[in-house]
């Protein structure tokens, strides 16, 4: 089993591979993101993890970028590559963002509201 050296990691992308996201090309999104990371040579600074359901099925395919805590929705394989290019330059894929911990850039009219947890 591989153990990644995370000392240089600046961005961690959590790619939802839950059932709804897999129906919306989650596997292809994952591969496109990983291919773009390799193509750009940013393996040392950008890390990916496949997750199970992130609870935002209506937003499938969901990708979350840390440390900023940016939640992206409706990511296609092509947009996965764009997301990597943006984050490798310290930018955000604003048109696909629905929530960020800083809440300062999420476009108005988009909502992260969903069901309440019990």
N, C-alpha and C positions, 0 to 999 in steps of 0.2 A: 504494500500500500504506500502511495506517495504521501509525503509530508511536505507541504509547501513552506518555504521561507517567507514569512509575512513581514519581515522587518521594513521593507520598502513600500508596503501596501498603502495606497492612498485612497483607493476606491474599491468597495466591495459591492458587487451586483448580485442580488438575490432574485433568481428567476423562478417564477412560480411554475411548477410542473404538476399542479393539481388537475383534477379531471376536466374542469371547464377550460383551463388554460391549455391543456393538451389538445382539446378539441379545436382550439383557436391557434394551432401551430406552435405550441409551447416548446416542443422538441426542436423544431426548426429555428425558433427564436434563440434558444439556448446555443445551438450550433453556430448561428450567424454571429452572435455576440462573441463566442469563443474564437471563431475564425478571424474576426476583426481585431481582437486583442492580439492574436498571434501575428497577423498581417502588419499591425502598427508597431509590434515589438514592445508592447507595454505589459508583458507578462509579470514583470517584477513589481509593477505599481498597481495593477488592476487584477482583482481576484473574483471568481464567480462561484456561486453555490446554487445548485438546484434545490428548490424547497418543495414541500407539499403545499396544500392549499393555504393561501394567505387571507382567505375570507373576503375577497373582493371579486367574486365570480362574474358579476355583471361587467367588470372592467377588464376581463380576460383579453389578452395575455398580460399579466402584471409583472413588472420588474421594479425592484426597490433598490435605490442607490444609497449606500452609506459611505461616509459618516453623516451626510447631509439629511438623511431620512426622507428622500424624495420618492414618492410613489408615482409610477408611470402606468398608464392604462392603454389598452388596445395596441400593444406593441406587435408589429409585424416583423418578419425576419429582416427586411430592409431597414426598418426603423431601429432594430436592434443594433445594426452596424452604425447607424447615425448616433445612437445613444452612446456607444463606445467612443466614437470620434469626439463628441461633445465633452464627455467626462474626462477623456485623456487630456483635454485642454483646460480643464477646470470650469467648463460651461455646463449648461443644462439643456435638455430637450424640452423646452418650455411648453410647446404645443401639445405634448402628451402628458404633462404633469397634472395630477389631481390633488396632491397634498405634499407639503414639505414641513419639516419640523419648524423652520423659521417662518413659514407662512407668508413670506414677503414677496414671492414672485408668482405664486399660483394665480393664473388668470381668473378674473371675476367671471361668474357664471358657471364655474365648474364646482362640483361639490364632492366632498369625500364622505358625506353623510350616508349612512346605511342603516342597518338594523342595530338595535341596542343589544348588547350582550346581557344575558341574565345571570 
